[in-house]
Amino acid sequence: MIKEVNTQEYDALDKSGVMLVEFYSKTCGPCKMLAFVLKDIDKNMSDFPIYTVDFDENQELKERCGVKGFPTMLFMKDGEEVSRLEGLKQKPAIIKEIEKLNA
């Protein structure tokens, strides 16, 4: 499940369990390529929640999460960041982080 959220929607999310939060920019080429990778992951792991946050429109959340560039993926467990990947990453690296969350 991929869903775009803003700061208020993010704050209202049920943060129990695991999730991936990806910060992106609409003008970022690597972000657009990462969107295809995340959609591919979502096809096989549709029960794993993936949230996307527009970096430019959600400055307060970006700063609160310590995100400095894009794309940035935060891997969360029970509301706490467990790990992060910055820049364009391929599917195996992302799957590896998701598997660590579920271990």
C-alpha positions, 0 to 999 in steps of 0.5 A: 500500500503506497499512500502520499501523506502530508505532515498532519496526515503523518502525525495522525497515522497509527505508528504501531508496526512497521512502515517505510516513509519516503521523502521525495521532490516532484522535480527530482529525477532519482525520486521519479525512478525510485517511485517505480522501484517502490511500486514494484515492491508494493506489487509483491508486498502490498500489505507493507505500508509505504508512505510518501511525503513531498519534501518541498511541501512538508518542511516542518516534518522534513526537519523534524525527521532530520531529512536533508536530501532526497530521496530519503527512505525512513524505515520505521518500527513502532514509530521509531526510525530503525534505519534510513537509505538516502539517494536512489537505491535498487530493489534488493537494498530496500527489500533487505531493510524491510526484511530487517524490520520484520525480523 
